[in-house]
Amino acid sequence: MLTETRGTQARDFADLVRVSLVSGEQRVRVVGTTLGRRHRPHLLEAWGHRFNLQLEDHIALFRYRDVPGMIGRVGTCFGENGINISSAAVGHVPEDGDEDLAVMIVTTDEAVPETVVEQIVSLDGFVAGRAVALG
């Protein structure tokens, strides 16, 4: 089932797209916008956490316990696998009040293999991870 709603107000942005998918009891929502004269796409929310990151062809998202060292673990794993991180953003204060989890999104120069995502998610404190190729 597809439901489309349109509104004339977005809290922080003139143009905002919210996509919510519901499958059984699981609900996934992402929020994005375009910015600048070139209308470059930016991801603003995933897994209930807010941030702002310009989207590129290759992205990876991770949900993890909000404790020191987690960002470094992702960087180390990517480095060991020869994957360059182009940019990153972290959302650690969710709107839903689940304050012990954070979300990190990174853009990379190349596709992130599923084995690397699985390697990171298997580390202590990581809850979920996804890699997406947009281009």
DSSP file with accessible surface (Angstrom, degrees, kcal/mol):
  #  RESIDUE AA STRUCTURE BP1 BP2  ACC     N-H-->O    O-->H-N    N-H-->O    O-->H-N    TCO  KAPPA ALPHA  PHI   PSI    X-CA   Y-CA   Z-CA
    1    1 A M              0   0  223      0, 0.0     2,-0.5     0, 0.0     0, 0.0   0.000 360.0 360.0 360.0 135.1    0.0    0.0    0.0
    2    2 A L        -     0   0  160      2,-0.0     2,-0.5     0, 0.0     0, 0.0  -0.970 360.0-175.3-118.0 127.9    1.3    3.5   -0.9
    3    3 A T        -     0   0   99     -2,-0.5     2,-0.5     2,-0.0     0, 0.0  -0.992   5.2-165.1-123.9 126.6    0.1    6.6    0.8
    4    4 A E        +     0   0  128     -2,-0.5     2,-0.4     2,-0.0    -2,-0.0  -0.932   8.3 179.3-112.8 131.4    1.2   10.0   -0.3
    5    5 A T        -     0   0  125     -2,-0.5     2,-0.4     2,-0.0    -2,-0.0  -0.970   8.8-160.6-126.9 148.4    0.7   13.1    1.8
    6    6 A R        -     0   0  219     -2,-0.4     2,-0.3     2,-0.0    -2,-0.0  -0.983   9.2-179.5-129.2 140.8    1.8   16.6    1.1
    7    7 A G        -     0   0   71     -2,-0.4    -2,-0.0     1,-0.0     3,-0.0  -0.918  29.3-139.0-134.0 163.4    2.2   19.5    3.5
    8    8 A T  S    S+     0   0  145     -2,-0.3     2,-0.4     1,-0.1    -1,-0.0   0.437  82.8  66.3-102.3  -0.3    3.1   23.1    3.1
    9    9 A Q        +     0   0  182      7,-0.0     2,-0.4     3,-0.0     5,-0.1  -0.982  49.4 177.4-129.5 132.0    5.4   23.3    6.2
   10   10 A A        -     0   0   33     -2,-0.4     5,-0.0     3,-0.2    -2,-0.0  -0.993  32.8-128.8-125.3 137.3    8.7   21.6    7.0
   11   11 A R  S    S+     0   0  164     -2,-0.4    -1,-0.1     1,-0.2     3,-0.1   0.884  95.7   2.1 -55.9 -48.2   10.3   22.5   10.3
   12   12 A D  S    S+     0   0   96      1,-0.1     2,-0.3    -3,-0.1    -1,-0.2   0.500 122.0  56.8-120.6  -7.1   13.8   23.4    9.0
   13   13 A F        -     0   0   47      1,-0.1    -3,-0.2    20,-0.0     3,-0.1  -0.959  63.2-138.7-134.4 149.1   13.8   23.2    5.2
   14   14 A A  S    S+     0   0  100     -2,-0.3     2,-0.4     1,-0.2    -1,-0.1   0.871 100.3  31.5 -71.1 -37.9   11.8   24.6    2.3
   15   15 A D  S    S+     0   0  106     19,-0.2     2,-0.4     2,-0.0    19,-0.3  -0.987  74.7 168.3-123.8 127.9   11.7   21.3    0.5
   16   16 A L        -     0   0   49     -2,-0.4     2,-0.5    17,-0.1    17,-0.2  -1.000  18.6-161.0-142.9 136.4   11.6   18.0    2.5
   17   17 A V  E     -A   32   0A  93     15,-3.0    15,-2.7    -2,-0.4     2,-0.5  -0.984   8.1-172.0-120.2 126.7   10.9   14.4    1.5
   18   18 A R  E     -A   31   0A 137     -2,-0.5     2,-0.5    13,-0.2    13,-0.2  -0.981   1.0-171.3-117.4 125.5   10.0   11.9    4.1
   19   19 A V  E     -A   30   0A  70     11,-2.8    11,-2.4    -2,-0.5     2,-0.4  -0.977   4.2-177.2-119.5 123.2    9.7    8.2    3.1
   20   20 A S  E     -A   29   0A  54     -2,-0.5     2,-0.4     9,-0.2     9,-0.2  -0.979   5.0-168.7-120.8 131.3    8.3    5.7    5.6
   21   21 A L  E     -A   28   0A 114      7,-3.2     7,-2.9    -2,-0.4     2,-0.5  -0.973   2.8-165.7-118.4 132.8    8.1    2.0    5.0
   22   22 A V  E     +A   27   0A 104     -2,-0.4     2,-0.4     5,-0.2     5,-0.2  -0.979  12.1 171.1-121.4 126.1    6.1   -0.3    7.2
   23   23 A S  E >   -A   26   0A  91      3,-2.9     3,-2.2    -2,-0.5     2,-0.3  -0.922  67.8 -52.9-134.5 105.5    6.5   -4.1    7.1
   24   24 A G  T 3  S-     0   0   73     -2,-0.4     0, 0.0     1,-0.3     0, 0.0  -0.465 122.1 -20.5  64.2-124.0    4.7   -5.9    9.9
   25   25 A E  T 3  S+     0   0  204     -2,-0.3     2,-0.4    -3,-0.1    -1,-0.3   0.494 118.9  98.1 -93.1  -5.0    5.9   -4.3   13.1
   26   26 A Q  E <   -A   23   0A 115     -3,-2.2    -3,-2.9     2,-0.0     2,-0.4  -0.718  51.5-173.4 -89.8 132.4    9.0   -2.8   11.6
   27   27 A R  E     -A   22   0A 152     -2,-0.4     2,-0.4    -5,-0.2    -5,-0.2  -0.992   3.5-172.3-126.8 129.6    9.0    0.8   10.4
   28   28 A V  E     -A   21   0A  55     -7,-2.9    -7,-3.2    -2,-0.4     2,-0.4  -0.983   6.1-180.0-122.3 131.9   11.8    2.5    8.5
   29   29 A R  E     -A   20   0A  59     -2,-0.4    18,-0.7    -9,-0.2    19,-0.5  -0.998   5.9-179.5-134.2 134.8   11.8    6.2    7.8
   30   30 A V  E     -AB  19  46A  58    -11,-2.4   -11,-2.8    -2,-0.4     2,-0.4  -0.961   9.2-159.9-126.8 150.3   14.3    8.4    6.0
   31   31 A V  E     +AB  18  45A   7     14,-1.7    13,-3.4    -2,-0.3    14,-1.5  -0.991  17.8 161.8-131.7 137.2   14.2   12.1    5.4
   32   32 A G  E     -AB  17  43A  18    -15,-2.7   -15,-3.0    -2,-0.4     2,-0.3  -0.928  13.3-178.0-147.6 172.3   16.0   14.2    2.8
   33   33 A T  E     - B   0  42A  11      9,-2.0     9,-3.0    -2,-0.3     2,-0.4  -0.918  27.9-112.0-154.7 176.7   16.1   17.4    1.0
   34   34 A T  E     - B   0  41A  54    -19,-0.3     2,-0.3    -2,-0.3   -19,-0.2  -0.956  31.1-165.1-118.7 145.8   18.1   19.2   -1.7
   35   35 A L  E   > + B   0  40A  60      5,-2.0     5,-2.0    -2,-0.4     3,-0.2  -0.952  40.0  12.1-131.3 150.3   20.3   22.2   -1.0
   36   36 A G  T > 5S-     0   0   60     -2,-0.3     3,-1.4     3,-0.2    -2,-0.0  -0.016  96.9 -58.7  81.9 175.3   22.0   24.9   -3.0
   37   37 A R  T 3 5S+     0   0  242      1,-0.3    -1,-0.2     2,-0.1     0, 0.0   0.781 136.1  52.0 -65.3 -27.0   21.7   26.0   -6.6
   38   38 A R  T 3 5S-     0   0  190     -3,-0.2    -1,-0.3     2,-0.0    -2,-0.2   0.419 105.5-130.0 -89.2   0.2   22.6   22.5   -7.8
   39   39 A H  T < 5 -     0   0  123     -3,-1.4    -3,-0.2     1,-0.2    -2,-0.1   0.910  33.1-169.6  52.1  51.0   20.0   20.9   -5.7
   40   40 A R  E   < -B   35   0A  93     -5,-2.0    -5,-2.0     1,-0.1    -1,-0.2  -0.521  24.0-112.5 -73.8 133.3   22.4   18.4   -4.2
   41   41 A P  E     -B   34   0A  64      0, 0.0    14,-2.7     0, 0.0     2,-0.4  -0.429  33.7-170.1 -71.8 138.4   20.6   15.7   -2.2
   42   42 A H  E     -BC  33  54A  24     -9,-3.0    -9,-2.0    12,-0.3     2,-0.5  -0.992  18.5-137.5-128.2 135.7   21.2   15.6    1.5
   43   43 A L  E     +BC  32  53A  17     10,-2.7    10,-1.8    -2,-0.4   -11,-0.3  -0.804  24.9 173.0 -90.0 130.4   20.1   12.9    4.0
   44   44 A L  E     +     0   0A   7    -13,-3.4     7,-2.3    -2,-0.5     2,-0.3   0.620  58.8  19.1-113.9 -21.0   18.7   14.4    7.1
   45   45 A E  E     +BC  31  50A  11    -14,-1.5   -14,-1.7     5,-0.2    -1,-0.3  -0.980  51.4 162.2-155.9 140.3   17.3   11.5    9.1
   46   46 A A  E >  S+BC  30  49A   4      3,-1.8     3,-2.3    -2,-0.3   -16,-0.2  -0.955  75.1   6.3-153.7 144.4   17.7    7.7    9.4
   47   47 A W  T 3  S-     0   0   52    -18,-0.7   -17,-0.1    -2,-0.3     3,-0.1   0.818 130.2 -60.6  52.1  32.7   16.7    5.3   12.2
   48   48 A G  T 3  S+     0   0   17    -19,-0.5    47,-1.9     1,-0.2    48,-0.5   0.539 111.5 117.5  78.5   5.7   15.1    8.2   14.0
   49   49 A H  E <   -C   46   0A   0     -3,-2.3    -3,-1.8    45,-0.2     2,-0.3  -0.888  55.8-137.7-110.5 140.8   18.3   10.2   14.3
   50   50 A R  E     +C   45   0A  78     43,-0.5    43,-0.3    -2,-0.4     2,-0.3  -0.734  38.5 130.3-101.2 142.5   18.9   13.6   12.7
   51   51 A F  E     -     0   0A  22     -7,-2.3     2,-0.4    -2,-0.3    40,-0.1  -0.903  45.8-119.0-163.7-175.1   22.0   14.8   10.9
   52   52 A N  E     +     0   0A  77     -2,-0.3     2,-0.4    38,-0.1    -8,-0.2  -0.919  36.8 156.3-144.8 114.2   22.9   16.5    7.6
   53   53 A L  E     -C   43   0A  13    -10,-1.8   -10,-2.7    -2,-0.4     2,-0.3  -0.987  41.2-121.9-141.9 128.7   25.1   14.8    5.0
   54   54 A Q  E     -C   42   0A  54     -2,-0.4   -12,-0.3   -12,-0.2     2,-0.2  -0.533  37.7-123.1 -67.1 128.5   25.3   15.4    1.2
   55   55 A L        -     0   0   37    -14,-2.7     2,-0.2    -2,-0.3    -1,-0.1  -0.512  31.8-178.4 -76.6 142.6   24.6   12.1   -0.5
   56   56 A E        -     0   0   81     -2,-0.2    78,-0.2     2,-0.1    53,-0.1  -0.635  47.5 -81.1-124.5-174.7   27.2   10.6   -2.9
   57   57 A D  S    S+     0   0   92     -2,-0.2    77,-3.9     1,-0.2    78,-1.0   0.807 114.8  39.7 -63.4 -32.3   27.1    7.4   -5.0
   58   58 A H  E     +DE 108 133B  41     50,-0.5    50,-2.2    75,-0.2     2,-0.3  -0.977  68.2 165.8-127.3 125.4   28.2    5.1   -2.1
   59   59 A I  E     -DE 107 132B  10     73,-2.7    73,-2.9    -2,-0.5     2,-0.3  -0.937  16.3-164.8-133.4 156.6   27.0    5.3    1.5
   60   60 A A  E     -DE 106 131B   0     46,-2.1    46,-2.7    -2,-0.3     2,-0.4  -0.993   8.0-161.5-139.0 139.3   27.0    3.1    4.5
   61   61 A L  E     -DE 105 130B  17     69,-2.8    69,-2.3    -2,-0.3     2,-0.4  -0.965   6.3-172.7-122.5 141.5   24.9    3.6    7.7
   62   62 A F  E     -DE 104 129B   0     42,-2.7    42,-2.6    -2,-0.4     2,-0.4  -0.994  12.1-157.8-136.1 140.3   25.5    2.1   11.1
   63   63 A R  E     +DE 103 128B  43     65,-2.6    64,-3.2    -2,-0.4    65,-1.7  -0.969  32.1 150.8-115.6 132.9   23.4    2.1   14.3
   64   64 A Y  E     -DE 102 126B   5     38,-2.3    38,-3.0    -2,-0.4    62,-0.2  -0.951  51.0 -70.9-155.4 165.5   25.4    1.5   17.5
   65   65 A R  E     -D  101   0B 106     60,-2.8     2,-1.9    -2,-0.3    36,-0.3  -0.458  52.0-118.0 -63.0 136.8   25.6    2.1   21.2
   66   66 A D        +     0   0   65     34,-2.1    -1,-0.1    -2,-0.2    35,-0.1  -0.547  68.7 124.3 -84.2  78.7   26.5    5.7   21.8
   67   67 A V    >   -     0   0   52     -2,-1.9     3,-1.2    58,-0.0    35,-0.0  -0.933  68.3 -80.8-132.3 157.7   29.8    5.2   23.6
   68   68 A P  T 3  S+     0   0  132      0, 0.0    -1,-0.0     0, 0.0    -2,-0.0  -0.246 108.0  30.9 -58.9 144.3   33.4    6.5   22.9
   69   69 A G  T 3> S+     0   0   49      4,-0.0     4,-1.7     3,-0.0     0, 0.0   0.247  80.7 108.7  98.5 -11.3   35.4    4.8   20.2
   70   70 A M  H <> S+     0   0    4     -3,-1.2     4,-1.6     2,-0.2     5,-0.1   0.900  79.2  50.2 -69.4 -40.4   32.6    3.6   17.9
   71   71 A I  H  > S+     0   0   96      1,-0.2     4,-2.4     2,-0.2    -1,-0.2   0.926 109.5  53.3 -62.6 -40.9   33.4    6.0   15.1
   72   72 A G  H  > S+     0   0   42      1,-0.2     4,-2.8     2,-0.2    -1,-0.2   0.868 103.4  56.5 -61.8 -35.6   37.1    4.9   15.3
   73   73 A R  H  X S+     0   0   98     -4,-1.7     4,-2.3     2,-0.2    -1,-0.2   0.909 108.3  47.0 -63.6 -41.0   36.1    1.3   14.9
   74   74 A V  H  X S+     0   0    0     -4,-1.6     4,-2.7     2,-0.2     5,-0.2   0.952 113.3  48.4 -64.7 -47.7   34.3    2.0   11.6
   75   75 A G  H  X S+     0   0   30     -4,-2.4     4,-2.6     1,-0.2    -2,-0.2   0.913 112.0  49.1 -59.3 -42.1   37.3    4.1   10.4
   76   76 A T  H  X S+     0   0   82     -4,-2.8     4,-2.7     2,-0.2    -1,-0.2   0.938 112.0  47.9 -63.3 -46.2   39.7    1.4   11.3
   77   77 A C  H  X S+     0   0    4     -4,-2.3     4,-1.2    -5,-0.2    -2,-0.2   0.920 113.1  47.9 -63.1 -43.7   37.7   -1.4    9.6
   78   78 A F  H  <>S+     0   0    1     -4,-2.7     5,-2.8     1,-0.2     3,-0.5   0.933 112.5  49.6 -62.3 -45.2   37.3    0.7    6.4
   79   79 A G  H ><5S+     0   0   52     -4,-2.6     3,-1.6    -5,-0.2    -2,-0.2   0.916 107.6  53.4 -60.1 -42.9   41.0    1.5    6.4
   80   80 A E  H 3<5S+     0   0  138     -4,-2.7    -1,-0.2     1,-0.3    -2,-0.2   0.773 111.8  46.9 -62.9 -25.2   41.9   -2.2    6.8
   81   81 A N  T 3<5S-     0   0   68     -4,-1.2    -1,-0.3    -3,-0.5    -2,-0.2   0.255 117.5-112.0-101.3  10.2   39.7   -3.0    3.8
   82   82 A G  T < 5 +     0   0   58     -3,-1.6     2,-0.6     1,-0.2    -3,-0.2   0.767  68.4 142.9  70.2  27.4   41.1   -0.2    1.7
   83   83 A I      < -     0   0    8     -5,-2.8     2,-0.5    -6,-0.2    -1,-0.2  -0.893  41.5-144.7-106.2 123.1   37.9    1.9    1.6
   84   84 A N        -     0   0   92     -2,-0.6    25,-1.6    -3,-0.1     2,-0.6  -0.727   7.3-140.9 -88.9 128.5   38.3    5.6    1.8
   85   85 A I  E     -F  108   0B  54     -2,-0.5    23,-0.3    23,-0.2     3,-0.1  -0.780  15.6-174.1 -86.8 123.4   35.6    7.6    3.7
   86   86 A S  E     -     0   0B  64     21,-2.9     2,-0.3    -2,-0.6    22,-0.2   0.858  66.8 -14.5 -84.0 -42.2   34.8   10.8    1.8
   87   87 A S  E     -F  107   0B  42     20,-1.2    20,-2.6     2,-0.0    -1,-0.3  -0.980  61.5-164.0-156.6 163.3   32.5   12.3    4.5
   88   88 A A  E     -F  106   0B  60     -2,-0.3     2,-0.3    18,-0.2    18,-0.2  -0.992   4.9-172.4-151.7 154.4   30.7   11.4    7.6
   89   89 A A  E     -F  105   0B  18     16,-2.2    16,-2.5    -2,-0.3     2,-0.4  -0.987   9.6-154.0-147.3 149.8   27.9   12.5    9.9
   90   90 A V  E     -F  104   0B  52     -2,-0.3     2,-0.5    14,-0.2    14,-0.2  -0.982   4.8-164.4-128.0 135.4   26.6   11.3   13.3
   91   91 A G  E     +F  103   0B   3     12,-3.0    12,-2.5    -2,-0.4   -40,-0.1  -0.979  21.4 158.8-114.5 114.2   23.2   11.7   14.8
   92   92 A H        +     0   0   99     -2,-0.5    -1,-0.1    10,-0.2     9,-0.1   0.427  59.1  65.1-119.8   3.1   23.4   10.8   18.5
   93   93 A V  S    S-     0   0   92    -43,-0.3   -43,-0.5     7,-0.1    -1,-0.2  -0.844  74.7-160.6-123.6  92.1   20.3   12.6   19.9
   94   94 A P    >   -     0   0   10      0, 0.0     3,-0.7     0, 0.0   -45,-0.2  -0.329  23.4-131.3 -72.7 157.1   17.3   10.9   18.4
   95   95 A E  T 3  S+     0   0   92    -47,-1.9   -46,-0.1     1,-0.2   -47,-0.1   0.712 104.1  63.6 -76.3 -21.1   13.8   12.4   18.3
   96   96 A D  T 3  S-     0   0  102    -48,-0.5    -1,-0.2     2,-0.1     3,-0.1   0.453 111.8-114.5 -87.2   1.8   12.3    9.2   19.7
   97   97 A G  S <  S+     0   0   48     -3,-0.7     2,-1.8     1,-0.2     3,-0.1   0.473  72.5 135.2  85.7   0.8   14.1    9.5   23.0
   98   98 A D    >   +     0   0   56      1,-0.2     3,-1.1   -50,-0.1    -1,-0.2  -0.552  26.3 170.0 -82.4  81.4   16.3    6.3   22.6
   99   99 A E  T 3   +     0   0  136     -2,-1.8    -1,-0.2     1,-0.3   -33,-0.1   0.519  58.7  69.5 -80.8  -5.9   19.4    8.1   23.8
  100  100 A D  T 3  S+     0   0  107     -3,-0.1   -34,-2.1   -35,-0.1     2,-0.3   0.456  92.6  67.6 -93.6   6.3   21.7    5.1   24.2
  101  101 A L  E <   -D   65   0B  23     -3,-1.1     2,-0.3   -36,-0.3   -36,-0.2  -0.920  60.8-171.4-120.0 149.8   22.0    4.5   20.4
  102  102 A A  E     -D   64   0B   0    -38,-3.0   -38,-2.3    -2,-0.3     2,-0.4  -0.877  13.3-138.9-130.4 164.9   23.6    6.7   17.7
  103  103 A V  E     -DF  63  91B   0    -12,-2.5   -12,-3.0    -2,-0.3     2,-0.4  -0.991  12.8-168.7-128.0 135.0   23.6    6.5   13.9
  104  104 A M  E     -DF  62  90B   4    -42,-2.6   -42,-2.7    -2,-0.4     2,-0.4  -0.978   0.2-169.9-121.2 136.6   26.6    7.2   11.6
  105  105 A I  E     -DF  61  89B   0    -16,-2.5   -16,-2.2    -2,-0.4     2,-0.4  -0.989   7.6-175.4-123.2 135.7   26.4    7.7    7.9
  106  106 A V  E     -DF  60  88B   1    -46,-2.7   -46,-2.1    -2,-0.4     2,-0.4  -0.962  17.1-145.5-127.4 146.3   29.5    7.7    5.7
  107  107 A T  E     -DF  59  87B   0    -20,-2.6   -21,-2.9    -2,-0.4   -20,-1.2  -0.886  24.3-166.0-104.3 146.3   30.0    8.4    2.0
  108  108 A T  E     -DF  58  85B   5    -50,-2.2   -50,-0.5    -2,-0.4   -23,-0.2  -0.882  32.7-120.6-131.8 162.8   32.8    6.4    0.4
  109  109 A D  S    S+     0   0   95    -25,-1.6     2,-0.3    -2,-0.3   -24,-0.1   0.666  97.8  19.8 -74.9 -20.1   34.8    6.5   -2.9
  110  110 A E  S    S-     0   0   98    -26,-0.3    -2,-0.1   -52,-0.1   -52,-0.0  -0.924 101.0 -69.9-143.2 167.8   33.7    3.0   -3.8
  111  111 A A        -     0   0   52     -2,-0.3   -53,-0.1     1,-0.1    22,-0.1  -0.298  46.0-126.8 -60.5 142.0   30.9    0.5   -2.9
  112  112 A V        -     0   0   12    -53,-0.2    -1,-0.1    20,-0.1   -53,-0.1  -0.835  26.5-126.3 -92.9 116.3   31.2   -0.9    0.5
  113  113 A P    >>  -     0   0   59      0, 0.0     4,-1.7     0, 0.0     3,-0.9  -0.302  13.8-122.7 -62.1 146.8   31.1   -4.7    0.3
  114  114 A E  H 3> S+     0   0  101      1,-0.3     4,-2.9     2,-0.2     5,-0.2   0.840 111.7  63.3 -58.7 -31.8   28.5   -6.5    2.4
  115  115 A T  H 3> S+     0   0   94      1,-0.2     4,-2.0     2,-0.2    -1,-0.3   0.866 102.6  49.0 -63.2 -33.9   31.3   -8.5    4.1
  116  116 A V  H <> S+     0   0    1     -3,-0.9     4,-2.3     2,-0.2    -1,-0.2   0.916 110.9  49.5 -71.2 -41.8   32.7   -5.2    5.5
  117  117 A V  H  X S+     0   0    2     -4,-1.7     4,-2.8     1,-0.2     5,-0.2   0.948 112.7  47.8 -59.9 -46.6   29.3   -4.1    6.8
  118  118 A E  H  X S+     0   0  111     -4,-2.9     4,-1.8     1,-0.2    -1,-0.2   0.887 108.9  54.6 -62.1 -38.7   28.9   -7.5    8.4
  119  119 A Q  H  < S+     0   0   75     -4,-2.0     4,-0.4    -5,-0.2    -1,-0.2   0.928 112.5  43.0 -61.3 -43.8   32.4   -7.3   10.0
  120  120 A I  H >< S+     0   0    0     -4,-2.3     3,-1.7     1,-0.2    -2,-0.2   0.938 112.0  52.2 -69.1 -45.3   31.5   -3.9   11.6
  121  121 A V  H 3< S+     0   0   43     -4,-2.8    -1,-0.2     1,-0.3     5,-0.2   0.815 103.3  60.2 -63.9 -26.2   28.0   -5.0   12.7
  122  122 A S  T 3< S+     0   0   96     -4,-1.8    -1,-0.3    -5,-0.2    -2,-0.2   0.662  85.1 101.7 -75.9 -12.7   29.6   -8.1   14.4
  123  123 A L  S X  S-     0   0   63     -3,-1.7     3,-1.9    -4,-0.4    -3,-0.0  -0.396  92.0 -86.3 -71.2 149.1   31.7   -5.8   16.6
  124  124 A D  T 3  S+     0   0  116      1,-0.2    -1,-0.1    -2,-0.1     3,-0.1  -0.289 113.0  20.1 -56.7 128.3   30.6   -5.2   20.2
  125  125 A G  T 3  S+     0   0   13      1,-0.3   -60,-2.8    -3,-0.1     2,-0.3   0.223  90.4 119.5  98.6 -13.9   28.0   -2.4   20.5
  126  126 A F  E <   +E   64   0B  18     -3,-1.9    -1,-0.3   -62,-0.2   -62,-0.3  -0.690  34.1 179.2 -87.8 139.6   26.9   -2.3   16.8
  127  127 A V  E     -     0   0B  81    -64,-3.2     2,-0.3     1,-0.4   -63,-0.2   0.784  60.8  -9.5-106.5 -40.8   23.2   -3.0   16.2
  128  128 A A  E     -E   63   0B  21    -65,-1.7   -65,-2.6     2,-0.0    -1,-0.4  -0.987  53.0-172.2-157.9 161.3   22.7   -2.7   12.5
  129  129 A G  E     -E   62   0B  13     -2,-0.3     2,-0.3   -67,-0.2   -67,-0.2  -0.983   0.8-175.6-158.9 150.9   24.4   -1.6    9.3
  130  130 A R  E     -E   61   0B 122    -69,-2.3   -69,-2.8    -2,-0.3     2,-0.4  -0.991  11.2-155.2-147.0 144.0   23.6   -1.1    5.6
  131  131 A A  E     -E   60   0B  30     -2,-0.3     2,-0.4   -71,-0.2   -71,-0.2  -0.965  16.9-173.4-118.1 138.9   25.5   -0.2    2.5
  132  132 A V  E     -E   59   0B  63    -73,-2.9   -73,-2.7    -2,-0.4     2,-0.6  -0.998  17.7-152.5-136.1 133.3   23.8    1.5   -0.4
  133  133 A A  E     +E   58   0B  65     -2,-0.4   -75,-0.2   -75,-0.2   -76,-0.1  -0.935  16.4 175.6-103.2 118.7   25.0    2.3   -3.9
  134  134 A L              0   0   87    -77,-3.9   -76,-0.2    -2,-0.6   -77,-0.1   0.662 360.0 360.0 -95.3 -23.3   23.0    5.3   -5.2
  135  135 A G              0   0   81    -78,-1.0    -2,-0.0   -79,-0.0   -79,-0.0  -0.419 360.0 360.0-105.5 360.0   24.8    5.9   -8.5
